[in-house]
Amino acid sequence: MILTASDEKEHIEEVWRLGVHGCILKGVGATELVRALEGVHNGQPYISGTLATTLLRNDAVLKSVAAREDFSF
């Protein structure tokens, strides 16, 4: 489990490649932190909703740009 201040896509992807099973942003409430730790302890991966949204939004933007670049008149 990693507690991070970074929501940069590259940083999050790197920690997953290194074998981290949970990633949560600093400043999270106690309830979410406990739920995340319990989940990871029980073998379930965890990523905070804020980080998941950032990653999905970044991927959607990149795919949208790529799709527009592939489209020609």
mmJSON file of the N, C-alpha and C atoms, coordinates in Angstrom:
{"data_MODEL":{"atom_site":{
"group_PDB":["ATOM","ATOM","ATOM","ATOM","ATOM","ATOM","ATOM","ATOM","ATOM","ATOM","ATOM","ATOM","ATOM","ATOM","ATOM","ATOM","ATOM","ATOM","ATOM","ATOM","ATOM","ATOM","ATOM","ATOM","ATOM","ATOM","ATOM","ATOM","ATOM","ATOM","ATOM","ATOM","ATOM","ATOM","ATOM","ATOM","ATOM","ATOM","ATOM","ATOM","ATOM","ATOM","ATOM","ATOM","ATOM","ATOM","ATOM","ATOM","ATOM","ATOM","ATOM","ATOM","ATOM","ATOM","ATOM","ATOM","ATOM","ATOM","ATOM","ATOM","ATOM","ATOM","ATOM","ATOM","ATOM","ATOM","ATOM","ATOM","ATOM","ATOM","ATOM","ATOM","ATOM","ATOM","ATOM","ATOM","ATOM","ATOM","ATOM","ATOM","ATOM","ATOM","ATOM","ATOM","ATOM","ATOM","ATOM","ATOM","ATOM","ATOM","ATOM","ATOM","ATOM","ATOM","ATOM","ATOM","ATOM","ATOM","ATOM","ATOM","ATOM","ATOM","ATOM","ATOM","ATOM","ATOM","ATOM","ATOM","ATOM","ATOM","ATOM","ATOM","ATOM","ATOM","ATOM","ATOM","ATOM","ATOM","ATOM","ATOM","ATOM","ATOM","ATOM","ATOM","ATOM","ATOM","ATOM","ATOM","ATOM","ATOM","ATOM","ATOM","ATOM","ATOM","ATOM","ATOM","ATOM","ATOM","ATOM","ATOM","ATOM","ATOM","ATOM","ATOM","ATOM","ATOM","ATOM","ATOM","ATOM","ATOM","ATOM","ATOM","ATOM","ATOM","ATOM","ATOM","ATOM","ATOM","ATOM","ATOM","ATOM","ATOM","ATOM","ATOM","ATOM","ATOM","ATOM","ATOM","ATOM","ATOM","ATOM","ATOM","ATOM","ATOM","ATOM","ATOM","ATOM","ATOM","ATOM","ATOM","ATOM","ATOM","ATOM","ATOM","ATOM","ATOM","ATOM","ATOM","ATOM","ATOM","ATOM","ATOM","ATOM","ATOM","ATOM","ATOM","ATOM","ATOM","ATOM","ATOM","ATOM","ATOM","ATOM","ATOM","ATOM","ATOM","ATOM","ATOM","ATOM","ATOM","ATOM","ATOM","ATOM","ATOM","ATOM","ATOM","ATOM","ATOM","ATOM"],
"id":[1,2,3,4,5,6,7,8,9,10,11,12,13,14,15,16,17,18,19,20,21,22,23,24,25,26,27,28,29,30,31,32,33,34,35,36,37,38,39,40,41,42,43,44,45,46,47,48,49,50,51,52,53,54,55,56,57,58,59,60,61,62,63,64,65,66,67,68,69,70,71,72,73,74,75,76,77,78,79,80,81,82,83,84,85,86,87,88,89,90,91,92,93,94,95,96,97,98,99,100,101,102,103,104,105,106,107,108,109,110,111,112,113,114,115,116,117,118,119,120,121,122,123,124,125,126,127,128,129,130,131,132,133,134,135,136,137,138,139,140,141,142,143,144,145,146,147,148,149,150,151,152,153,154,155,156,157,158,159,160,161,162,163,164,165,166,167,168,169,170,171,172,173,174,175,176,177,178,179,180,181,182,183,184,185,186,187,188,189,190,191,192,193,194,195,196,197,198,199,200,201,202,203,204,205,206,207,208,209,210,211,212,213,214,215,216,217,218,219],
"type_symbol":["N","C","C","N","C","C","N","C","C","N","C","C","N","C","C","N","C","C","N","C","C","N","C","C","N","C","C","N","C","C","N","C","C","N","C","C","N","C","C","N","C","C","N","C","C","N","C","C","N","C","C","N","C","C","N","C","C","N","C","C","N","C","C","N","C","C","N","C","C","N","C","C","N","C","C","N","C","C","N","C","C","N","C","C","N","C","C","N","C","C","N","C","C","N","C","C","N","C","C","N","C","C","N","C","C","N","C","C","N","C","C","N","C","C","N","C","C","N","C","C","N","C","C","N","C","C","N","C","C","N","C","C","N","C","C","N","C","C","N","C","C","N","C","C","N","C","C","N","C","C","N","C","C","N","C","C","N","C","C","N","C","C","N","C","C","N","C","C","N","C","C","N","C","C","N","C","C","N","C","C","N","C","C","N","C","C","N","C","C","N","C","C","N","C","C","N","C","C","N","C","C","N","C","C","N","C","C","N","C","C","N","C","C","N","C","C","N","C","C"],
"label_atom_id":["N","CA","C","N","CA","C","N","CA","C","N","CA","C","N","CA","C","N","CA","C","N","CA","C","N","CA","C","N","CA","C","N","CA","C","N","CA","C","N","CA","C","N","CA","C","N","CA","C","N","CA","C","N","CA","C","N","CA","C","N","CA","C","N","CA","C","N","CA","C","N","CA","C","N","CA","C","N","CA","C","N","CA","C","N","CA","C","N","CA","C","N","CA","C","N","CA","C","N","CA","C","N","CA","C","N","CA","C","N","CA","C","N","CA","C","N","CA","C","N","CA","C","N","CA","C","N","CA","C","N","CA","C","N","CA","C","N","CA","C","N","CA","C","N","CA","C","N","CA","C","N","CA","C","N","CA","C","N","CA","C","N","CA","C","N","CA","C","N","CA","C","N","CA","C","N","CA","C","N","CA","C","N","CA","C","N","CA","C","N","CA","C","N","CA","C","N","CA","C","N","CA","C","N","CA","C","N","CA","C","N","CA","C","N","CA","C","N","CA","C","N","CA","C","N","CA","C","N","CA","C","N","CA","C","N","CA","C","N","CA","C","N","CA","C","N","CA","C","N","CA","C","N","CA","C"],
"label_alt_id":[null,null,null,null,null,null,null,null,null,null,null,null,null,null,null,null,null,null,null,null,null,null,null,null,null,null,null,null,null,null,null,null,null,null,null,null,null,null,null,null,null,null,null,null,null,null,null,null,null,null,null,null,null,null,null,null,null,null,null,null,null,null,null,null,null,null,null,null,null,null,null,null,null,null,null,null,null,null,null,null,null,null,null,null,null,null,null,null,null,null,null,null,null,null,null,null,null,null,null,null,null,null,null,null,null,null,null,null,null,null,null,null,null,null,null,null,null,null,null,null,null,null,null,null,null,null,null,null,null,null,null,null,null,null,null,null,null,null,null,null,null,null,null,null,null,null,null,null,null,null,null,null,null,null,null,null,null,null,null,null,null,null,null,null,null,null,null,null,null,null,null,null,null,null,null,null,null,null,null,null,null,null,null,null,null,null,null,null,null,null,null,null,null,null,null,null,null,null,null,null,null,null,null,null,null,null,null,null,null,null,null,null,null,null,null,null,null,null,null],
"label_comp_id":["MET","MET","MET","ILE","ILE","ILE","LEU","LEU","LEU","THR","THR","THR","ALA","ALA","ALA","SER","SER","SER","ASP","ASP","ASP","GLU","GLU","GLU","LYS","LYS","LYS","GLU","GLU","GLU","HIS","HIS","HIS","ILE","ILE","ILE","GLU","GLU","GLU","GLU","GLU","GLU","VAL","VAL","VAL","TRP","TRP","TRP","ARG","ARG","ARG","LEU","LEU","LEU","GLY","GLY","GLY","VAL","VAL","VAL","HIS","HIS","HIS","GLY","GLY","GLY","CYS","CYS","CYS","ILE","ILE","ILE","LEU","LEU","LEU","LYS","LYS","LYS","GLY","GLY","GLY","VAL","VAL","VAL","GLY","GLY","GLY","ALA","ALA","ALA","THR","THR","THR","GLU","GLU","GLU","LEU","LEU","LEU","VAL","VAL","VAL","ARG","ARG","ARG","ALA","ALA","ALA","LEU","LEU","LEU","GLU","GLU","GLU","GLY","GLY","GLY","VAL","VAL","VAL","HIS","HIS","HIS","ASN","ASN","ASN","GLY","GLY","GLY","GLN","GLN","GLN","PRO","PRO","PRO","TYR","TYR","TYR","ILE","ILE","ILE","SER","SER","SER","GLY","GLY","GLY","THR","THR","THR","LEU","LEU","LEU","ALA","ALA","ALA","THR","THR","THR","THR","THR","THR","LEU","LEU","LEU","LEU","LEU","LEU","ARG","ARG","ARG","ASN","ASN","ASN","ASP","ASP","ASP","ALA","ALA","ALA","VAL","VAL","VAL","LEU","LEU","LEU","LYS","LYS","LYS","SER","SER","SER","VAL","VAL","VAL","ALA","ALA","ALA","ALA","ALA","ALA","ARG","ARG","ARG","GLU","GLU","GLU","ASP","ASP","ASP","PHE","PHE","PHE","SER","SER","SER","PHE","PHE","PHE"],
"label_asym_id":["A","A","A","A","A","A","A","A","A","A","A","A","A","A","A","A","A","A","A","A","A","A","A","A","A","A","A","A","A","A","A","A","A","A","A","A","A","A","A","A","A","A","A","A","A","A","A","A","A","A","A","A","A","A","A","A","A","A","A","A","A","A","A","A","A","A","A","A","A","A","A","A","A","A","A","A","A","A","A","A","A","A","A","A","A","A","A","A","A","A","A","A","A","A","A","A","A","A","A","A","A","A","A","A","A","A","A","A","A","A","A","A","A","A","A","A","A","A","A","A","A","A","A","A","A","A","A","A","A","A","A","A","A","A","A","A","A","A","A","A","A","A","A","A","A","A","A","A","A","A","A","A","A","A","A","A","A","A","A","A","A","A","A","A","A","A","A","A","A","A","A","A","A","A","A","A","A","A","A","A","A","A","A","A","A","A","A","A","A","A","A","A","A","A","A","A","A","A","A","A","A","A","A","A","A","A","A","A","A","A","A","A","A","A","A","A","A","A","A"],
"label_entity_id":["1","1","1","1","1","1","1","1","1","1","1","1","1","1","1","1","1","1","1","1","1","1","1","1","1","1","1","1","1","1","1","1","1","1","1","1","1","1","1","1","1","1","1","1","1","1","1","1","1","1","1","1","1","1","1","1","1","1","1","1","1","1","1","1","1","1","1","1","1","1","1","1","1","1","1","1","1","1","1","1","1","1","1","1","1","1","1","1","1","1","1","1","1","1","1","1","1","1","1","1","1","1","1","1","1","1","1","1","1","1","1","1","1","1","1","1","1","1","1","1","1","1","1","1","1","1","1","1","1","1","1","1","1","1","1","1","1","1","1","1","1","1","1","1","1","1","1","1","1","1","1","1","1","1","1","1","1","1","1","1","1","1","1","1","1","1","1","1","1","1","1","1","1","1","1","1","1","1","1","1","1","1","1","1","1","1","1","1","1","1","1","1","1","1","1","1","1","1","1","1","1","1","1","1","1","1","1","1","1","1","1","1","1","1","1","1","1","1","1"],
"label_seq_id":[1,1,1,2,2,2,3,3,3,4,4,4,5,5,5,6,6,6,7,7,7,8,8,8,9,9,9,10,10,10,11,11,11,12,12,12,13,13,13,14,14,14,15,15,15,16,16,16,17,17,17,18,18,18,19,19,19,20,20,20,21,21,21,22,22,22,23,23,23,24,24,24,25,25,25,26,26,26,27,27,27,28,28,28,29,29,29,30,30,30,31,31,31,32,32,32,33,33,33,34,34,34,35,35,35,36,36,36,37,37,37,38,38,38,39,39,39,40,40,40,41,41,41,42,42,42,43,43,43,44,44,44,45,45,45,46,46,46,47,47,47,48,48,48,49,49,49,50,50,50,51,51,51,52,52,52,53,53,53,54,54,54,55,55,55,56,56,56,57,57,57,58,58,58,59,59,59,60,60,60,61,61,61,62,62,62,63,63,63,64,64,64,65,65,65,66,66,66,67,67,67,68,68,68,69,69,69,70,70,70,71,71,71,72,72,72,73,73,73],
"pdbx_PDB_ins_code":[null,null,null,null,null,null,null,null,null,null,null,null,null,null,null,null,null,null,null,null,null,null,null,null,null,null,null,null,null,null,null,null,null,null,null,null,null,null,null,null,null,null,null,null,null,null,null,null,null,null,null,null,null,null,null,null,null,null,null,null,null,null,null,null,null,null,null,null,null,null,null,null,null,null,null,null,null,null,null,null,null,null,null,null,null,null,null,null,null,null,null,null,null,null,null,null,null,null,null,null,null,null,null,null,null,null,null,null,null,null,null,null,null,null,null,null,null,null,null,null,null,null,null,null,null,null,null,null,null,null,null,null,null,null,null,null,null,null,null,null,null,null,null,null,null,null,null,null,null,null,null,null,null,null,null,null,null,null,null,null,null,null,null,null,null,null,null,null,null,null,null,null,null,null,null,null,null,null,null,null,null,null,null,null,null,null,null,null,null,null,null,null,null,null,null,null,null,null,null,null,null,null,null,null,null,null,null,null,null,null,null,null,null,null,null,null,null,null,null],
"Cartn_x":[0.842,0.0,0.889,0.532,1.284,0.325,0.773,0.053,0.832,0.211,0.928,0.25,1.026,0.492,0.37,0.904,0.935,-0.239,-0.88,-1.916,-1.487,-0.171,0.379,0.267,-0.273,-0.503,0.766,1.878,3.134,3.557,3.374,3.754,2.879,1.587,0.668,0.956,1.151,1.462,2.757,3.745,5.044,4.917,4.183,4.069,3.334,2.346,1.667,2.646,3.498,4.501,5.486,5.733,6.658,6.029,4.744,4.103,3.234,2.989,2.095,0.679,-0.057,-1.419,-2.487,-2.056,-3.008,-2.374,-3.171,-2.676,-3.77,-3.434,-4.424,-3.766,-4.527,-3.998,-3.925,-2.865,-2.761,-3.963,-4.344,-5.467,-6.801,-6.763,-7.982,-8.512,-9.799,-10.399,-10.028,-10.163,-9.805,-10.603,-11.876,-12.726,-12.236,-11.922,-11.435,-10.07,-9.206,-7.872,-7.966,-8.793,-8.964,-9.532,-10.55,-11.159,-10.109,-9.277,-8.235,-7.219,-6.759,-5.771,-6.337,-7.579,-8.198,-8.336,-8.741,-8.891,-7.572,-6.531,-5.21,-4.703,-4.904,-4.497,-5.194,-6.423,-7.19,-6.965,-5.974,-5.606,-6.331,-7.048,-7.775,-7.012,-6.855,-6.192,-7.086,-6.471,-7.247,-6.61,-7.442,-7.024,-8.135,-7.755,-8.777,-9.574,-10.801,-11.684,-11.113,-10.469,-9.875,-8.792,-7.934,-6.87,-7.449,-8.437,-9.069,-9.682,-10.357,-10.966,-9.899,-8.802,-7.71,-7.141,-6.891,-6.337,-7.296,-8.567,-9.56,-9.721,-9.747,-9.889,-8.68,-7.479,-6.273,-6.309,-6.711,-6.79,-7.841,-8.988,-10.06,-9.607,-8.89,-8.391,-7.38,-6.459,-5.442,-6.069,-7.054,-7.719,-8.512,-9.12,-9.883,-8.958,-7.814,-6.837,-6.341,-6.018,-5.524,-6.586,-7.833,-8.913,-9.044,-8.919,-9.0,-7.817,-6.624,-5.443,-5.552,-6.224,-6.406,-7.463,-8.321,-9.406,-8.905,-9.018,-8.566,-9.69,-9.652,-10.661,-10.182],
"Cartn_y":[-1.165,0.0,1.23,2.191,3.441,4.597,5.529,6.764,7.849,8.534,9.451,10.81,11.802,13.133,13.323,12.401,12.539,11.824,12.536,11.887,11.812,11.892,11.791,10.352,10.192,8.87,8.015,8.613,7.864,7.329,8.125,7.689,6.527,6.638,5.59,4.287,4.382,3.177,2.533,3.351,2.815,2.046,2.58,1.854,0.532,0.49,-0.788,-1.771,-1.29,-2.174,-2.709,-1.923,-2.337,-3.308,-3.561,-4.561,-4.026,-2.725,-2.164,-2.646,-2.991,-3.499,-2.488,-1.333,-0.301,1.068,2.023,3.372,4.351,5.236,6.165,7.53,8.589,9.941,10.377,11.141,11.723,12.628,12.733,13.58,12.849,11.568,10.762,10.623,10.437,10.26,8.932,8.868,7.66,6.447,6.638,5.513,4.881,5.712,5.162,4.52,5.134,4.575,3.188,3.044,1.739,0.723,1.121,0.215,-0.226,0.704,0.377,-0.594,-0.319,-1.196,-2.592,-2.672,-3.977,-4.745,-4.056,-4.701,-5.251,-4.436,-4.874,-6.013,-5.915,-6.99,-8.308,-8.208,-9.398,-9.805,-9.21,-9.626,-8.916,-7.849,-7.116,-5.847,-5.573,-4.32,-3.128,-1.982,-0.788,0.432,1.25,2.557,3.524,4.67,5.616,6.12,6.489,6.967,8.156,9.052,10.233,9.828,8.892,8.438,7.679,6.849,6.094,7.045,8.073,9.062,9.77,10.15,10.822,9.925,8.66,7.73,7.507,7.314,7.093,8.328,9.495,10.734,10.924,10.683,10.818,9.863,8.611,7.636,8.036,8.531,8.944,10.111,11.055,12.208,11.754,10.881,10.405,9.631,8.787,8.018,8.933,9.962,10.918,11.664,12.103,12.796,11.877,10.624,9.656,9.408,9.296,9.058,10.235,11.451,12.618,12.678,12.281,12.294,11.254,10.139,9.084,9.463,10.4,10.813,11.884,11.645,12.663,12.956,14.151,14.569,14.287],
"Cartn_z":[0.0,0.0,0.0,-0.847,-0.877,-0.63,0.177,0.445,-0.28,-1.222,-2.095,-2.206,-2.559,-2.848,-4.355,-5.121,-6.579,-7.236,-8.153,-8.955,-10.418,-10.648,-11.998,-12.485,-13.678,-14.262,-14.264,-14.643,-14.73,-13.367,-12.317,-10.972,-10.51,-10.756,-10.327,-11.076,-12.376,-13.161,-12.705,-12.359,-11.926,-10.609,-9.645,-8.373,-8.557,-9.469,-9.743,-10.373,-11.278,-11.897,-10.853,-9.818,-8.769,-7.769,-7.908,-7.065,-5.943,-5.93,-4.917,-5.2,-4.166,-4.341,-3.951,-3.45,-3.081,-3.204,-3.648,-3.846,-3.437,-2.522,-1.994,-1.814,-2.052,-1.923,-0.472,-0.139,1.194,1.425,2.661,3.01,3.007,2.702,2.69,4.118,4.225,5.539,6.169,7.469,8.224,7.776,7.48,7.085,5.796,4.801,3.529,3.703,4.495,4.715,5.356,6.371,7.032,6.051,5.279,4.29,3.26,2.82,1.842,2.43,3.632,4.276,4.514,4.965,5.182,3.873,2.826,1.53,1.007,1.07,0.597,1.469,2.762,3.676,3.313,2.839,2.458,0.998,0.347,-1.002,-2.129,-1.82,-2.852,-3.23,-4.521,-4.911,-4.569,-4.315,-3.984,-4.632,-5.229,-5.716,-5.351,-4.818,-4.391,-5.589,-5.327,-6.389,-7.136,-6.422,-7.059,-8.047,-7.646,-8.544,-9.726,-9.484,-10.575,-11.588,-11.104,-11.999,-12.828,-12.19,-12.903,-13.987,-13.661,-14.641,-15.804,-15.492,-16.551,-17.419,-16.804,-17.562,-18.486,-17.965,-18.791,-19.97,-19.737,-20.824,-21.843,-21.371,-22.287,-23.148,-22.555,-23.316,-24.356,-23.955,-24.897,-26.051,-25.744,-26.799,-27.715,-27.157,-27.958,-28.908,-28.411,-29.256,-30.346,-29.987,-30.972,-32.047,-31.636,-32.587,-33.557,-33.045,-33.921,-34.873,-34.392,-35.243,-36.353,-36.055,-37.073,-38.111,-37.755,-38.647,-39.594,-40.861,-41.815,-42.804,-43.357,-44.339,-45.735],
"occupancy":[1.0,1.0,1.0,1.0,1.0,1.0,1.0,1.0,1.0,1.0,1.0,1.0,1.0,1.0,1.0,1.0,1.0,1.0,1.0,1.0,1.0,1.0,1.0,1.0,1.0,1.0,1.0,1.0,1.0,1.0,1.0,1.0,1.0,1.0,1.0,1.0,1.0,1.0,1.0,1.0,1.0,1.0,1.0,1.0,1.0,1.0,1.0,1.0,1.0,1.0,1.0,1.0,1.0,1.0,1.0,1.0,1.0,1.0,1.0,1.0,1.0,1.0,1.0,1.0,1.0,1.0,1.0,1.0,1.0,1.0,1.0,1.0,1.0,1.0,1.0,1.0,1.0,1.0,1.0,1.0,1.0,1.0,1.0,1.0,1.0,1.0,1.0,1.0,1.0,1.0,1.0,1.0,1.0,1.0,1.0,1.0,1.0,1.0,1.0,1.0,1.0,1.0,1.0,1.0,1.0,1.0,1.0,1.0,1.0,1.0,1.0,1.0,1.0,1.0,1.0,1.0,1.0,1.0,1.0,1.0,1.0,1.0,1.0,1.0,1.0,1.0,1.0,1.0,1.0,1.0,1.0,1.0,1.0,1.0,1.0,1.0,1.0,1.0,1.0,1.0,1.0,1.0,1.0,1.0,1.0,1.0,1.0,1.0,1.0,1.0,1.0,1.0,1.0,1.0,1.0,1.0,1.0,1.0,1.0,1.0,1.0,1.0,1.0,1.0,1.0,1.0,1.0,1.0,1.0,1.0,1.0,1.0,1.0,1.0,1.0,1.0,1.0,1.0,1.0,1.0,1.0,1.0,1.0,1.0,1.0,1.0,1.0,1.0,1.0,1.0,1.0,1.0,1.0,1.0,1.0,1.0,1.0,1.0,1.0,1.0,1.0,1.0,1.0,1.0,1.0,1.0,1.0,1.0,1.0,1.0,1.0,1.0,1.0,1.0,1.0,1.0,1.0,1.0,1.0],
"B_iso_or_equiv":[0.0,0.0,0.0,0.0,0.0,0.0,0.0,0.0,0.0,0.0,0.0,0.0,0.0,0.0,0.0,0.0,0.0,0.0,0.0,0.0,0.0,0.0,0.0,0.0,0.0,0.0,0.0,0.0,0.0,0.0,0.0,0.0,0.0,0.0,0.0,0.0,0.0,0.0,0.0,0.0,0.0,0.0,0.0,0.0,0.0,0.0,0.0,0.0,0.0,0.0,0.0,0.0,0.0,0.0,0.0,0.0,0.0,0.0,0.0,0.0,0.0,0.0,0.0,0.0,0.0,0.0,0.0,0.0,0.0,0.0,0.0,0.0,0.0,0.0,0.0,0.0,0.0,0.0,0.0,0.0,0.0,0.0,0.0,0.0,0.0,0.0,0.0,0.0,0.0,0.0,0.0,0.0,0.0,0.0,0.0,0.0,0.0,0.0,0.0,0.0,0.0,0.0,0.0,0.0,0.0,0.0,0.0,0.0,0.0,0.0,0.0,0.0,0.0,0.0,0.0,0.0,0.0,0.0,0.0,0.0,0.0,0.0,0.0,0.0,0.0,0.0,0.0,0.0,0.0,0.0,0.0,0.0,0.0,0.0,0.0,0.0,0.0,0.0,0.0,0.0,0.0,0.0,0.0,0.0,0.0,0.0,0.0,0.0,0.0,0.0,0.0,0.0,0.0,0.0,0.0,0.0,0.0,0.0,0.0,0.0,0.0,0.0,0.0,0.0,0.0,0.0,0.0,0.0,0.0,0.0,0.0,0.0,0.0,0.0,0.0,0.0,0.0,0.0,0.0,0.0,0.0,0.0,0.0,0.0,0.0,0.0,0.0,0.0,0.0,0.0,0.0,0.0,0.0,0.0,0.0,0.0,0.0,0.0,0.0,0.0,0.0,0.0,0.0,0.0,0.0,0.0,0.0,0.0,0.0,0.0,0.0,0.0,0.0,0.0,0.0,0.0,0.0,0.0,0.0],
"pdbx_formal_charge":[null,null,null,null,null,null,null,null,null,null,null,null,null,null,null,null,null,null,null,null,null,null,null,null,null,null,null,null,null,null,null,null,null,null,null,null,null,null,null,null,null,null,null,null,null,null,null,null,null,null,null,null,null,null,null,null,null,null,null,null,null,null,null,null,null,null,null,null,null,null,null,null,null,null,null,null,null,null,null,null,null,null,null,null,null,null,null,null,null,null,null,null,null,null,null,null,null,null,null,null,null,null,null,null,null,null,null,null,null,null,null,null,null,null,null,null,null,null,null,null,null,null,null,null,null,null,null,null,null,null,null,null,null,null,null,null,null,null,null,null,null,null,null,null,null,null,null,null,null,null,null,null,null,null,null,null,null,null,null,null,null,null,null,null,null,null,null,null,null,null,null,null,null,null,null,null,null,null,null,null,null,null,null,null,null,null,null,null,null,null,null,null,null,null,null,null,null,null,null,null,null,null,null,null,null,null,null,null,null,null,null,null,null,null,null,null,null,null,null],
"auth_seq_id":[1,1,1,2,2,2,3,3,3,4,4,4,5,5,5,6,6,6,7,7,7,8,8,8,9,9,9,10,10,10,11,11,11,12,12,12,13,13,13,14,14,14,15,15,15,16,16,16,17,17,17,18,18,18,19,19,19,20,20,20,21,21,21,22,22,22,23,23,23,24,24,24,25,25,25,26,26,26,27,27,27,28,28,28,29,29,29,30,30,30,31,31,31,32,32,32,33,33,33,34,34,34,35,35,35,36,36,36,37,37,37,38,38,38,39,39,39,40,40,40,41,41,41,42,42,42,43,43,43,44,44,44,45,45,45,46,46,46,47,47,47,48,48,48,49,49,49,50,50,50,51,51,51,52,52,52,53,53,53,54,54,54,55,55,55,56,56,56,57,57,57,58,58,58,59,59,59,60,60,60,61,61,61,62,62,62,63,63,63,64,64,64,65,65,65,66,66,66,67,67,67,68,68,68,69,69,69,70,70,70,71,71,71,72,72,72,73,73,73],
"auth_comp_id":["MET","MET","MET","ILE","ILE","ILE","LEU","LEU","LEU","THR","THR","THR","ALA","ALA","ALA","SER","SER","SER","ASP","ASP","ASP","GLU","GLU","GLU","LYS","LYS","LYS","GLU","GLU","GLU","HIS","HIS","HIS","ILE","ILE","ILE","GLU","GLU","GLU","GLU","GLU","GLU","VAL","VAL","VAL","TRP","TRP","TRP","ARG","ARG","ARG","LEU","LEU","LEU","GLY","GLY","GLY","VAL","VAL","VAL","HIS","HIS","HIS","GLY","GLY","GLY","CYS","CYS","CYS","ILE","ILE","ILE","LEU","LEU","LEU","LYS","LYS","LYS","GLY","GLY","GLY","VAL","VAL","VAL","GLY","GLY","GLY","ALA","ALA","ALA","THR","THR","THR","GLU","GLU","GLU","LEU","LEU","LEU","VAL","VAL","VAL","ARG","ARG","ARG","ALA","ALA","ALA","LEU","LEU","LEU","GLU","GLU","GLU","GLY","GLY","GLY","VAL","VAL","VAL","HIS","HIS","HIS","ASN","ASN","ASN","GLY","GLY","GLY","GLN","GLN","GLN","PRO","PRO","PRO","TYR","TYR","TYR","ILE","ILE","ILE","SER","SER","SER","GLY","GLY","GLY","THR","THR","THR","LEU","LEU","LEU","ALA","ALA","ALA","THR","THR","THR","THR","THR","THR","LEU","LEU","LEU","LEU","LEU","LEU","ARG","ARG","ARG","ASN","ASN","ASN","ASP","ASP","ASP","ALA","ALA","ALA","VAL","VAL","VAL","LEU","LEU","LEU","LYS","LYS","LYS","SER","SER","SER","VAL","VAL","VAL","ALA","ALA","ALA","ALA","ALA","ALA","ARG","ARG","ARG","GLU","GLU","GLU","ASP","ASP","ASP","PHE","PHE","PHE","SER","SER","SER","PHE","PHE","PHE"],
"auth_asym_id":["A","A","A","A","A","A","A","A","A","A","A","A","A","A","A","A","A","A","A","A","A","A","A","A","A","A","A","A","A","A","A","A","A","A","A","A","A","A","A","A","A","A","A","A","A","A","A","A","A","A","A","A","A","A","A","A","A","A","A","A","A","A","A","A","A","A","A","A","A","A","A","A","A","A","A","A","A","A","A","A","A","A","A","A","A","A","A","A","A","A","A","A","A","A","A","A","A","A","A","A","A","A","A","A","A","A","A","A","A","A","A","A","A","A","A","A","A","A","A","A","A","A","A","A","A","A","A","A","A","A","A","A","A","A","A","A","A","A","A","A","A","A","A","A","A","A","A","A","A","A","A","A","A","A","A","A","A","A","A","A","A","A","A","A","A","A","A","A","A","A","A","A","A","A","A","A","A","A","A","A","A","A","A","A","A","A","A","A","A","A","A","A","A","A","A","A","A","A","A","A","A","A","A","A","A","A","A","A","A","A","A","A","A","A","A","A","A","A","A"],
"auth_atom_id":["N","CA","C","N","CA","C","N","CA","C","N","CA","C","N","CA","C","N","CA","C","N","CA","C","N","CA","C","N","CA","C","N","CA","C","N","CA","C","N","CA","C","N","CA","C","N","CA","C","N","CA","C","N","CA","C","N","CA","C","N","CA","C","N","CA","C","N","CA","C","N","CA","C","N","CA","C","N","CA","C","N","CA","C","N","CA","C","N","CA","C","N","CA","C","N","CA","C","N","CA","C","N","CA","C","N","CA","C","N","CA","C","N","CA","C","N","CA","C","N","CA","C","N","CA","C","N","CA","C","N","CA","C","N","CA","C","N","CA","C","N","CA","C","N","CA","C","N","CA","C","N","CA","C","N","CA","C","N","CA","C","N","CA","C","N","CA","C","N","CA","C","N","CA","C","N","CA","C","N","CA","C","N","CA","C","N","CA","C","N","CA","C","N","CA","C","N","CA","C","N","CA","C","N","CA","C","N","CA","C","N","CA","C","N","CA","C","N","CA","C","N","CA","C","N","CA","C","N","CA","C","N","CA","C","N","CA","C","N","CA","C","N","CA","C","N","CA","C","N","CA","C","N","CA","C"],
"pdbx_PDB_model_num":[1,1,1,1,1,1,1,1,1,1,1,1,1,1,1,1,1,1,1,1,1,1,1,1,1,1,1,1,1,1,1,1,1,1,1,1,1,1,1,1,1,1,1,1,1,1,1,1,1,1,1,1,1,1,1,1,1,1,1,1,1,1,1,1,1,1,1,1,1,1,1,1,1,1,1,1,1,1,1,1,1,1,1,1,1,1,1,1,1,1,1,1,1,1,1,1,1,1,1,1,1,1,1,1,1,1,1,1,1,1,1,1,1,1,1,1,1,1,1,1,1,1,1,1,1,1,1,1,1,1,1,1,1,1,1,1,1,1,1,1,1,1,1,1,1,1,1,1,1,1,1,1,1,1,1,1,1,1,1,1,1,1,1,1,1,1,1,1,1,1,1,1,1,1,1,1,1,1,1,1,1,1,1,1,1,1,1,1,1,1,1,1,1,1,1,1,1,1,1,1,1,1,1,1,1,1,1,1,1,1,1,1,1,1,1,1,1,1,1]
}}}
